[in-house]
């Protein structure tokens, strides 16, 4: 699955931008929510996402790069996000946070920063439908892909297989994903690929970028 990060989009017309992303064939849309504390950047609140929701029909997920994601989880779900991604590093009680998201009716996912081991999700696999292996240090788009994360992607894949959850839990990657990096991430086991800059800088446009990335990922995914 190919999902854009809307960080590079034109924020003055997000409704049109998400409609264009849907028309370009994306499978879902990821909103990079940043609180200026967990990461040195500040982006979308739930009202912005809610305003964009009515302009397209693909699923929304919120990548909550925030401390205390429990405080606003309901707001992001009410805004139209069907999955909330929380950072293991930001959650004192990760098991409780994932369980709360499930009780609120959304899918829960856990993101791992580059230095965080795969084992951080070992005891919440029954509560999540996706693990996000960050392939950059979060906070900004346009950063360089960290290839050493491919061994962590493969480790997460092995963990899911050992737990009998490989068919139920997606592996997502985010950061520096583009034509020259997507095959390595997919070959390691990622089946949901987030791209921001690579989509918007394709000279042939969004639709070409989405189909090209999907083809490259499908060719590499085993
Ligand atoms: C990092 C952000 C970025 C963004 C994608 O906090 O999460 O990874 O989604 O950025 P690109 O695709 O431009 O690296």
Boltz pocket constraint, residues with backbone or C-beta under 6 A from the ligand:
constraints:
  - pocket:
      binder: B
      contacts: [[A, 5], [A, 7], [A, 32], [A, 63], [A, 65], [A, 136], [A, 137], [A, 138], [A, 139], [A, 140], [A, 141], [A, 142], [A, 143], [A, 174], [A, 175], [A, 176], [A, 177], [A, 194], [A, 195], [A, 196], [A, 197], [A, 198]]
      max_distance: 6.0
